Amino acid sequence: MQPLPLRHSAKLHRQQQNRDAYRQAIPNPLLPAEPHVDLDIPLSLHRRAAYKIRSTPQFTEAYHGLSLPTVTLYIWEPRYQPIVSPETTIHDGSDSLLNVLHSTNGHQLRLLEEQGHERRKLSVDDISNRNLVGGMLEEIDMRLATWILHDNEFEQFEGPEWETMTSELALEWGAKIIYCLRDEVRVRQLGRNYYLEAYKGERLAWQSIDVIGQ
């Protein structure tokens, strides 16, 4: 069963239009594919943040909240440890590891968007917007330090295929979270009204994650 495939395809098309509009609206946008724009961000983080997600039936179903086997990635706290643990992998042989990773992508994108919508609810005035920016900058610093630590550990890692793939997936989503937070901070620093316009137009980075079709 593939819920709302036409709606999902329409959303992907709209996301591409929003990305194009966003890049035209803000000079020198903070893009993962352009590592020179953020010298304090490792090139490996830019590259992982730019990795595209493939839209599969498993991805779509998990994105729409259906219960599917996924991998629990402990990445939603700024200081996360461990990045992934073996017992969190739900894999009983009925699904291939690749399908589990696809459904995990759908679930993570859903969480990323939910976090973004929650921040919007907290943006009630200019003061709350400034407070959110301060908190987001602190979170970015913590996340960045944690991400670099795990990225360095991953470079030396040798283990089973499933653990390598899930650890890499956690690095990718950890990078996307940092990138999306930095993008939103930059927009918010232009003013609450500018942020609200970007949010309404779905031009924020977390609203425009690259997802490609099968």
C-alpha contacts under 8 A as a table, 3 or more apart, distances in Angstrom:
res1	aa1	res2	aa2	distance
1	M	57	P	7.68
1	M	61	E	7.94
2	Q	5	P	6.21
2	Q	57	P	5.73
2	Q	60	T	6.82
2	Q	61	E	6.24
3	P	60	T	7.18
3	P	61	E	6.34
3	P	64	H	7.45
4	L	7	R	5.28
4	L	8	H	6.23
5	P	8	H	4.99
5	P	9	S	6.19
5	P	60	T	7.61
6	L	9	S	5.09
6	L	10	A	6.15
7	R	10	A	5.07
7	R	11	K	6.15
8	H	11	K	5.04
8	H	12	L	6.38
8	H	60	T	7.66
9	S	12	L	5.14
9	S	13	H	6.38
10	A	13	H	5.13
10	A	14	R	6.18
11	K	14	R	4.99
11	K	15	Q	6.03
12	L	15	Q	5.01
12	L	16	Q	6.41
12	L	211	V	6.85
13	H	16	Q	5.31
13	H	17	Q	6.53
14	R	17	Q	5.10
14	R	18	N	6.14
15	Q	18	N	4.98
15	Q	19	R	6.13
15	Q	202	E	7.38
15	Q	203	R	7.87
15	Q	207	Q	6.99
15	Q	208	S	4.99
15	Q	209	I	7.59
16	Q	19	R	5.09
16	Q	20	D	6.33
16	Q	208	S	6.97
16	Q	210	D	7.98
17	Q	20	D	5.21
17	Q	21	A	6.25
18	N	21	A	5.06
18	N	22	Y	5.96
18	N	201	G	7.07
18	N	202	E	6.20
18	N	203	R	5.11
18	N	208	S	7.00
19	R	22	Y	5.06
19	R	23	R	6.16
19	R	203	R	6.04
19	R	205	A	7.90
19	R	208	S	6.13
20	D	23	R	5.32
20	D	24	Q	6.38
21	A	24	Q	5.19
21	A	25	A	6.13
21	A	203	R	7.35
22	Y	25	A	5.04
22	Y	26	I	6.27
22	Y	198	A	7.88
22	Y	203	R	5.39
22	Y	204	L	7.69
23	R	26	I	5.59
23	R	27	P	7.00
23	R	28	N	7.72
23	R	29	P	5.96
24	Q	27	P	6.85
26	I	29	P	5.86
28	N	37	V	7.79
30	L	34	E	7.48
30	L	37	V	6.43
30	L	38	D	7.56
30	L	183	D	6.48
31	L	34	E	5.39
31	L	35	P	7.45
31	L	37	V	7.73
31	L	46	H	7.97
32	P	35	P	6.15
32	P	45	L	8.00
32	P	46	H	4.43
32	P	47	R	6.31
32	P	49	A	6.05
32	P	50	A	5.27
32	P	179	Y	7.44
33	A	46	H	6.53
33	A	47	R	6.70
33	A	50	A	6.25
34	E	37	V	6.15
34	E	46	H	7.68
35	P	38	D	6.01
35	P	39	L	7.18
35	P	41	I	7.67
35	P	42	P	7.93
35	P	43	L	5.90
35	P	46	H	6.06
36	H	39	L	5.96
38	D	41	I	5.57
39	L	42	P	7.44
41	I	45	L	6.79
41	I	46	H	7.24
42	P	45	L	5.34
42	P	46	H	6.69
42	P	148	I	7.97
43	L	46	H	5.11
43	L	47	R	6.22
44	S	47	R	5.09
44	S	48	R	6.14
45	L	48	R	5.15
45	L	49	A	5.96
45	L	172	E	7.84
45	L	175	A	5.47
46	H	49	A	5.17
46	H	50	A	6.24
46	H	175	A	7.26
46	H	179	Y	7.87
47	R	50	A	5.18
47	R	51	Y	6.60
48	R	51	Y	5.29
48	R	171	L	7.21
48	R	172	E	4.89
48	R	173	W	8.00
48	R	175	A	6.13
48	R	176	K	7.48
49	A	172	E	5.82
49	A	173	W	7.13
49	A	175	A	4.83
49	A	176	K	4.50
49	A	179	Y	6.70
50	A	176	K	7.64
50	A	210	D	7.94
51	Y	172	E	7.28
51	Y	210	D	7.88
52	K	209	I	7.82
52	K	210	D	5.22
52	K	211	V	5.73
52	K	212	I	6.82
53	I	105	N	7.15
53	I	210	D	6.27
53	I	211	V	4.62
53	I	212	I	6.16
54	R	59	F	7.68
54	R	102	H	7.44
54	R	211	V	5.56
54	R	212	I	4.94
54	R	213	G	5.96
54	R	214	Q	6.61
55	S	59	F	5.71
55	S	60	T	6.51
55	S	102	H	7.84
55	S	211	V	6.14
55	S	212	I	5.77
55	S	213	G	5.02
55	S	214	Q	6.06
56	T	59	F	5.03
56	T	60	T	6.14
56	T	102	H	6.87
56	T	213	G	7.30
56	T	214	Q	6.30
57	P	60	T	5.15
57	P	61	E	6.11
58	Q	61	E	5.31
58	Q	62	A	6.16
58	Q	68	L	7.67
58	Q	99	N	6.28
58	Q	100	V	7.66
58	Q	102	H	5.78
58	Q	103	S	4.74
58	Q	106	G	7.54
59	F	62	A	5.34
59	F	63	Y	5.98
59	F	102	H	4.96
59	F	103	S	4.38
59	F	104	T	7.17
59	F	105	N	6.16
59	F	106	G	4.35
59	F	107	H	7.55
60	T	63	Y	5.04
60	T	64	H	6.27
60	T	103	S	7.56
60	T	106	G	6.18
61	E	64	H	5.24
61	E	65	G	6.50
61	E	66	L	5.40
61	E	67	S	7.93
61	E	68	L	7.77
61	E	103	S	7.33
61	E	106	G	7.40
62	A	65	G	5.05
62	A	66	L	5.15
62	A	67	S	6.61
62	A	68	L	6.33
62	A	103	S	5.24
62	A	104	T	7.22
62	A	105	N	7.99
62	A	106	G	4.92
62	A	107	H	5.18
63	Y	66	L	7.47
63	Y	103	S	7.61
63	Y	105	N	7.92
63	Y	106	G	4.14
63	Y	107	H	5.16
63	Y	108	Q	7.89
63	Y	109	L	6.76
63	Y	110	R	5.42
64	H	106	G	7.88
64	H	110	R	7.62
65	G	107	H	7.30
65	G	110	R	7.91
68	L	100	V	7.86
68	L	103	S	6.69
69	P	90	I	5.53
69	P	91	H	6.84
69	P	95	D	7.75
69	P	100	V	5.73
69	P	103	S	7.04
69	P	104	T	7.83
70	T	89	T	6.80
70	T	90	I	6.10
70	T	100	V	5.21
70	T	101	L	6.71
70	T	103	S	5.90
70	T	104	T	4.82
70	T	107	H	7.83
71	V	88	T	6.05
71	V	89	T	4.84
71	V	90	I	6.43
71	V	100	V	7.01
71	V	101	L	7.09
71	V	104	T	5.91
71	V	166	T	7.34
72	T	84	V	7.00
72	T	88	T	5.52
72	T	89	T	6.75
72	T	104	T	7.90
73	L	76	W	7.95
73	L	83	I	6.24
73	L	84	V	5.36
73	L	170	A	5.94
74	Y	77	E	7.19
74	Y	80	Y	5.88
74	Y	81	Q	6.73
74	Y	82	P	6.60
74	Y	83	I	5.44
74	Y	84	V	6.15
75	I	78	P	7.14
75	I	79	R	7.90
75	I	80	Y	5.46
75	I	81	Q	7.97
75	I	83	I	6.51
75	I	170	A	7.10
75	I	173	W	7.86
75	I	174	G	6.23
76	W	80	Y	7.18
77	E	80	Y	5.38
78	P	139	E	5.83
78	P	140	I	7.63
78	P	142	M	5.63
78	P	143	R	4.82
78	P	146	T	7.64
79	R	142	M	6.17
79	R	143	R	6.17
79	R	146	T	6.00
80	Y	83	I	6.36
80	Y	146	T	7.01
81	Q	84	V	7.82
82	P	85	S	6.54
83	I	150	H	7.35
83	I	167	S	6.71
83	I	170	A	6.45
83	I	171	L	7.99
84	V	88	T	7.38
84	V	166	T	7.06
84	V	167	S	6.05
84	V	170	A	7.13
85	S	88	T	5.71
85	S	89	T	7.53
86	P	89	T	5.78
86	P	163	E	7.09
87	E	90	I	7.76
91	H	94	S	7.25
91	H	95	D	6.66
91	H	96	S	7.81
91	H	97	L	7.34
91	H	100	V	7.67
92	D	95	D	7.15
93	G	96	S	6.82
95	D	99	N	6.20
95	D	100	V	6.63
96	S	99	N	5.26
96	S	100	V	6.43
97	L	100	V	5.01
97	L	101	L	6.22
97	L	162	W	7.02
98	L	101	L	5.08
98	L	102	H	6.26
99	N	102	H	5.01
99	N	103	S	6.25
100	V	103	S	5.19
100	V	104	T	6.10
101	L	104	T	4.89
101	L	105	N	6.24
101	L	166	T	7.45
101	L	169	L	7.89
102	H	105	N	5.12
102	H	106	G	6.56
103	S	106	G	5.07
103	S	107	H	6.26
104	T	107	H	5.03
104	T	108	Q	6.04
105	N	108	Q	5.14
105	N	109	L	6.15
106	G	109	L	5.28
106	G	110	R	6.27
107	H	110	R	5.10
107	H	111	L	6.34
108	Q	111	L	5.02
108	Q	112	L	6.10
108	Q	173	W	7.52
109	L	112	L	4.97
109	L	113	E	6.23
110	R	113	E	5.29
110	R	114	E	6.18
111	L	114	E	5.01
111	L	115	Q	6.20
112	L	115	Q	5.31
112	L	116	G	6.43
112	L	177	I	7.29
112	L	206	W	6.73
113	E	116	G	5.02
113	E	117	H	6.25
113	E	206	W	6.28
113	E	207	Q	6.86
114	E	117	H	5.16
114	E	118	E	6.20
115	Q	118	E	5.09
115	Q	119	R	6.40
116	G	119	R	5.23
116	G	120	R	6.46
116	G	206	W	7.11
117	H	120	R	5.01
117	H	121	K	6.51
118	E	121	K	5.17
118	E	122	L	6.66
119	R	122	L	5.14
119	R	123	S	6.52
119	R	132	L	7.86
120	R	123	S	5.20
121	K	124	V	7.02
122	L	128	S	6.92
122	L	129	N	7.93
123	S	126	D	7.66
123	S	128	S	5.55
123	S	129	N	5.33
123	S	132	L	7.72
123	S	192	R	7.72
124	V	128	S	6.16
124	V	129	N	7.38
125	D	128	S	5.41
125	D	129	N	6.24
125	D	192	R	7.23
126	D	129	N	4.97
126	D	130	R	6.24
126	D	191	G	7.54
126	D	192	R	5.91
127	I	130	R	5.17
127	I	131	N	6.21
128	S	131	N	4.99
128	S	132	L	6.03
129	N	132	L	5.10
129	N	133	V	6.25
129	N	188	R	7.03
129	N	192	R	6.17
130	R	133	V	5.06
130	R	134	G	6.34
130	R	188	R	7.99
130	R	189	Q	7.83
131	N	134	G	5.13
131	N	135	G	6.30
132	L	135	G	5.10
132	L	136	M	5.97
133	V	136	M	5.05
133	V	137	L	6.11
133	V	185	V	5.80
133	V	188	R	7.03
133	V	189	Q	7.46
134	G	137	L	5.26
134	G	138	E	6.45
135	G	138	E	5.18
135	G	139	E	6.21
136	M	139	E	4.94
136	M	140	I	6.04
136	M	181	L	6.78
136	M	185	V	7.10
137	L	140	I	5.04
137	L	141	D	6.33
137	L	182	R	7.76
137	L	185	V	7.50
138	E	141	D	5.22
138	E	142	M	6.42
139	E	142	M	5.16
139	E	143	R	5.98
140	I	143	R	5.04
140	I	144	L	5.86
140	I	178	I	6.02
140	I	181	L	6.97
140	I	182	R	7.25
141	D	144	L	5.20
141	D	145	A	6.31
142	M	145	A	5.33
142	M	146	T	6.25
143	R	146	T	5.10
143	R	147	W	5.89
143	R	174	G	7.82
143	R	178	I	6.85
144	L	147	W	5.03
144	L	148	I	6.11
144	L	178	I	7.05
145	A	148	I	5.35
145	A	149	L	6.34
146	T	149	L	5.17
146	T	150	H	6.37
147	W	150	H	5.24
147	W	151	D	5.98
147	W	171	L	7.09
147	W	174	G	6.74
147	W	175	A	7.41
148	I	151	D	4.99
148	I	152	N	6.12
149	L	152	N	5.30
149	L	153	E	6.30
150	H	153	E	4.90
150	H	154	F	5.99
150	H	171	L	7.66
151	D	154	F	5.04
151	D	155	E	6.44
151	D	171	L	6.96
152	N	155	E	5.29
152	N	156	Q	7.10
153	E	156	Q	5.48
153	E	157	F	6.29
154	F	157	F	4.79
154	F	167	S	7.65
154	F	168	E	7.86
157	F	164	T	7.78
158	E	164	T	7.59
159	G	163	E	6.50
159	G	164	T	6.38
160	P	163	E	5.39
160	P	164	T	6.27
161	E	164	T	5.12
161	E	165	M	6.14
162	W	165	M	5.19
162	W	166	T	6.05
163	E	166	T	5.19
163	E	167	S	5.88
164	T	167	S	5.26
164	T	168	E	6.12
165	M	168	E	5.10
165	M	169	L	6.16
166	T	169	L	4.89
166	T	170	A	6.22
167	S	170	A	5.08
167	S	171	L	6.37
168	E	171	L	5.04
168	E	172	E	6.29
169	L	172	E	5.03
169	L	173	W	6.31
170	A	173	W	5.24
170	A	174	G	5.91
171	L	174	G	5.01
171	L	175	A	6.08
172	E	175	A	5.16
172	E	176	K	6.29
173	W	176	K	4.88
173	W	177	I	6.15
174	G	177	I	5.25
174	G	178	I	6.46
175	A	178	I	5.23
175	A	179	Y	6.14
176	K	179	Y	5.05
176	K	180	C	6.00
177	I	180	C	5.19
177	I	181	L	6.12
178	I	181	L	5.19
178	I	182	R	6.18
179	Y	182	R	5.23
179	Y	183	D	6.15
179	Y	205	A	7.84
180	C	183	D	5.06
180	C	184	E	6.15
180	C	204	L	7.70
180	C	205	A	5.25
180	C	206	W	5.47
181	L	184	E	5.15
181	L	185	V	6.13
182	R	185	V	5.09
182	R	186	R	6.24
183	D	186	R	5.22
183	D	187	V	6.43
183	D	204	L	7.15
183	D	205	A	6.30
184	E	187	V	5.08
184	E	188	R	6.03
184	E	195	Y	7.86
184	E	204	L	6.42
184	E	205	A	7.20
185	V	188	R	5.01
185	V	189	Q	6.02
186	R	189	Q	5.24
186	R	190	L	6.91
187	V	190	L	5.46
187	V	191	G	7.32
187	V	194	Y	6.91
187	V	195	Y	5.59
187	V	198	A	7.80
188	R	191	G	5.27
188	R	192	R	5.79
188	R	194	Y	6.98
188	R	195	Y	5.09
189	Q	192	R	7.69
190	L	194	Y	6.18
190	L	195	Y	7.35
191	G	194	Y	5.31
191	G	195	Y	6.32
192	R	195	Y	4.98
192	R	196	L	6.12
193	N	196	L	5.02
193	N	197	E	6.21
194	Y	197	E	5.17
194	Y	198	A	6.27
195	Y	198	A	5.08
195	Y	199	Y	6.07
196	L	199	Y	4.97
196	L	200	K	6.00
197	E	200	K	5.15
197	E	201	G	6.05
198	A	201	G	5.10
198	A	202	E	6.00
198	A	203	R	5.04
198	A	204	L	6.09
199	Y	202	E	4.98
199	Y	203	R	6.17
199	Y	204	L	6.13
200	K	203	R	7.78
202	E	207	Q	5.54
202	E	208	S	7.25
203	R	207	Q	6.34
203	R	208	S	6.65
204	L	207	Q	5.27
204	L	208	S	6.50
205	A	208	S	5.04
205	A	209	I	6.40
206	W	209	I	5.80
